[in-house]
Structure formats: structure tokens, C-alpha cells
Amino acid sequence: MSWHFTDDPERYAEAVLPLLTQRPAVNTIALTVLEALRAGGDFGGGRSLLAWYDQDGAVTGSVSMNPPFGLLLTELPDGSEVELVAALRRDQVAIPDVHGRQADVDRFVAQWQPAATEVLVRQRLYGLAELRPPTVPPAGSARVAGSDDLDLVMDWLTSFVAEAEPWAAAPQRSIYQHRVELGLFWFWRDPAGEPVSLAGRNVPVAGMSRIGPVYTPPAARRRGYAAGATHACSQDALAQGAEQVVLFTDLANPTSNGIYQQLGYRPIDDRLVLRLID
């Protein structure tokens, strides 16, 4: 039983895809990140750390880190955190934060033994059971964002990160330009035709597509626009062949959690992003 490390996404994919694709919804982040790496994506922070856990010839664990983002605990078998932390400490790998299920994060942190920790966000992963229209249909209509909208998309994504994920890296224009070109972002427009909300998604990976981010400028909130944009984006994901559609919410935001449940999303599990202070 041992952890194997690489920075080669193809080697990593060969090892972990049979494991990750068993539960595409649960492993949504790992799958979409790996898809981006295999397509030549660069997250802008340096070399990736990709690792899998071999248990008697079977891959049962997977973690990854793509700077400037922290360590993603995708699958962490009980007891495997001991060797994982030992290897990371031996190689003097800096871990700014860790993201995973509460139990996995707890086991990792107990082994890592940082001087202090700080909860950055508690999230809930939802999966779409059956898409329903907004309970109160918002005024206006949806349209897909085009190349001419890229500046507005980036402005809103920057505002989203500053408000909802201030610890996260700034959105990279090249990544989101590609998504816009693929038709993966949807606006909700008010009756005058002006964009008032935005919802994006990933391309389907292993039959799964993840909605996010979703952003409405403060002046346009509480009018149902986010529900309209999310419904349009979810509907498009299904139309383009996604078998599972998922999204994350901040558990501290009861409004968004309520909206997504009204649209037909149901809880799958909870996650935690924890800053490590050494």
C-alpha cells in the first residue's frame, strides 16, 4: 500500500479514472480539473501535484493540488493519510488549504498538525433529480453568452470571487474565454434585454456537468434572476448530453440553497475548505 506521485496528467488519468468515474457526481472537481489539465490547461501557479493510492494492486485513493489552489482530497482511504502527510512533509510541499469531506479533512489535519486552521467555506454538493422551472418565473429571458460578452463575464466572475471566495485565485481569462466560446455560460436578461444574472458550467466529463459559478450583481438581486439563469444553464447541460448535473452551494447562504432545491437539486454530501496555518 503506497502513494504514487506525478505531475503528468496522462499518467495520473490512467491510474485514477477507473476510480473517479465510478462516482462522477461525487468526484466532480477532480474529474473537471483533470480534464482541463489533459487539454493543456494551466492554472497559473506552477507544477501540479497528482497522486494516487495503490492498495494491493487496486487504486483506492486520489488527491491533487494545482497551485495556486490547495490540496483536493478526492478519495482518502482510512489510514492512508499517514503516508500521504509523511511524503508531503518529506518533500517540503506547502499546503495552503485542504478541500474535502469533513471526515477526510479531519484525518488529514490530525496528521498534518498545523499550528492553526481557519474554515474558509462549508459547502453542500447537490445533484439534479428532475429539473423544474423556478417557482416564481422571473421577468425576462435567457440567452447564451457570446464572445462579445467576455469582458462582462470576466468582470462578474471577478466580483463573484471577491465576494464568495476571497481566498481563491483570480479567474483566468483564457480558461473562461474557452468556456464562453463553447457556449457554456448563460445570461438572464431583464425585460429590457440587459444581462442581470450569469450561470456557467463545465463540459460533461464521464456524463457529469457541474454548474457554477452563478452570479447576480447586488442591484439585481432578489428578483429570481439567478434561478432563471441556473435553470437555463442546467437545461442546456441536459440537452447537450449530461447524464448528471451537479452544483456546489455555500451552506452559509440559505437563499441559494433554497433556490437550487426548488429547481430540483437534491443534497449529495457536504464539503469543507480549511486553511492550514503552519
N, C-alpha and C positions, 0 to 999 in steps of 0.2 A: 504494500500500500504506500503510495507516494504521490507527491505533486510534481507535475512537469510544467516547465515554463518556456515561453517563446514570445517573440514579437512578430511572428509570421502568421497573419490571419488565415492563410490557407491551411497551414499545419494545424492551427487551432480548430478551424472548422471541421477538418477531417476527424479530429478527436471528439469534439463536443456536439456536433449537430445531431447524431442519433439520440443523445440525451436531451438536448434542448427541444427538439421537435416532438418529443413525447407529450409535452405540455406547452404549446406555443403561447397561449394566453399568459400563463404564469411567468414564462421566460421572455416576455415581450421585449424588455430593454436589451437583454443580451443578444437576442436574435436581430433586432434592428441595428444595433451597434456593429455587430459582426458583418451584417450585410453592407453597411456603409464602409467598413474597413476593406472588405473584399472588392468593393467598387473603386478603391483608391482614395477614399475619404480621409481627410486629415483633420483632427480635432484641434490642432494648433498648439498643443502643449508638449510635444515631444513623443518619445517612443512608447508604444503600447506595452502593457504587461498583460499577458494572456496565459491562463493556467488551467490545468485540468487534473483531477484526482483519479488515479488508477487504483482500483480495488480488486485484486485477484483477476486482473485482465479485463475488467469492465470499468468504463468511465462512469463515475457516480457523482463527481463534483466539478464545479466550474466557477471561476472567479475571473474578473478582468478589471483593468484600470487603464483609462485613456486620458492622460493629462490634457487639460487642467482638471478634469473630473476625477473624483475619488474612486475608491475600490467598490466594485459591484459584487456582492455575494450572491451569485445566481443560485447555485446549489452547493451547500456546505454540509457534507455528511458529519454526523456526530463524531467527535474526536479528531477530525481532520484538521481542525483549526490549530492544533498544537504544532504540527509540522509546517503548516502554512505560515504561521507567525514566525516560527524559527527561521524559515527560509527568507522571509521578507526582512527580518531584523539582521540576519547574516549579511544580506546584500545591501543593507542600509537604505531600503526603499522608504521614502517618505509617503505616508498615507494621510492626506488632509482630512478626508472624511470617508465614511463607510455607509453603504446603502444596502438594505436587505430586510428580510423578515425579522421581527423583534427577537425571536429566539436565536437566530443565526448571528445577528449583531451582538447580542448579549454574550454569546460564547466567544466570538472573535475578540470583543473588547476585554473580556475577563482574561484572555491570554495575552493580548497586546499590552495591557496595563498602562494606559496613558495617564498623564498627570491629572487630566480633567477631560470632560466631554461636554458637548453642547448639542441639544436637539435642534436641528435645522428645520425639519419638517416631518410631520407624520402624515402618511398618505394612505389612501384606500384605492386598490385596484378594482375596477368594475369591468364586467363583461356584458355585452349586449345580448339580452334574451330575445326580445322581439321589439323592433323599432316602432315607436309610437310618435305621432305628431305632438308638438307642445300642447299642454292642457289649455292654455290661452294663446292662440296663434298670434304672433307679433305682427304689427303692421309692417308692410314692405315685402321684400322678396330676396331670394338668394341668387348669387352668381359666382362663378368660379373666378378666382384672381388670375390675372394675366401678367405678362412680362412688364407692361406699363405700370402695374401696381406694386412693383418690387420695392420701391422706396417707401411706400406707405406700409407694406408688410413688415419691412425691417424696422421702421420707426415703432410700430406697435409691438413687435417681438422684443425690442429693446426695453420698452416700457413694461412689458409683461415680466421680463426677467428682473428688472429693477424693483418691481412691486412684489412679485410672488416668489422669486428665487434669487434674492440679492447676493447669496453666496456663490452662485453659479457663474460660469464664464459667459461673456457676451456672445450673442448669437452670431455665427459666421455667415457672412453674406453668400459665399459660394455654395454652402450647403442648402440654404433656403432658396437661393436662385434656382437650383436644380429642382427642388420640390415644386416651386411655382411653375416652372416650365413643364413639369409632369401633370399639372392640374390638380395638385393635392391640397390647395388652400381655397377656402370658400369664404366669401363675404356675405353678411346680411346687410341689405340696403334698406334705408328708411323709405317712406312713400315718395320722397323727392329724388330717390335714386342714389343718395350718398351712402358710402360704406359706414356702418355703425358697429359692426362686430366681425370678428375673424375666427375661423376654426381651421386647423390644418391636420394633416395625418401623415403617416408613413406609407410607403408602398407595401402591399401584402408580402409577408415573409412566412413561409410554412402555413399559408392560408389565413394569417392573422394580420390585421392592420390596427395601429394604435392612433387614436385621436389625440391631438394636442400639438401645440398649445391652443388654448381658447382665450381670446382677449376682447374685452369691450372697453373703450375709453370711459373714464369716470362720468363724463357728461351724458353718456348714452345708456347708463346702466338702469336696472330695474324696469325695463320695458319689454323683457323677453327676447331681446335680440340675440343673446348668447345661445338660448335654446334653439332659435331658428337656424343660426349658423352651424351649431353642432348637429342638428337633425339633418341638414343638407349634406354636411361632410360625411356623416355616418351612412346616409342613404347612398352617397356616391361610392363609399368603400364597398358596400354590399353589391352595388351594381357592377363594380369593377372586379368582382370575384372573391372578395374577402369572405371566408367562412366564419371567422371570429373577429369581432370588433371590440376593442378594449380602450380604456382610458384611466388616467390617474386623477384623483382629487386630493386637495389639501383637507385633512379632517377638521382643520380649524375653520373651514368655510362651509357652514351649513347650507348656504344658498346654492352653491354649485352642486353639492351632494344631492340636494333635493331635486334640482333641475334634471340631473342625469338619470335619476331613478324614475322621474316622470316620463322620460323618453324611452324607458325600457331597459336601462342598465341595472345590473344586479351585482352586489359585492362578491368579490372572489377572495381577496385577502388584504391584509394591512402591511405596510412597509414603513421603514424608518430611515431617515438620513441623519447621521450623527457625526458631528465634527470631533476629531481627535486632537487633543492638545497635549503634546509631549513636553 
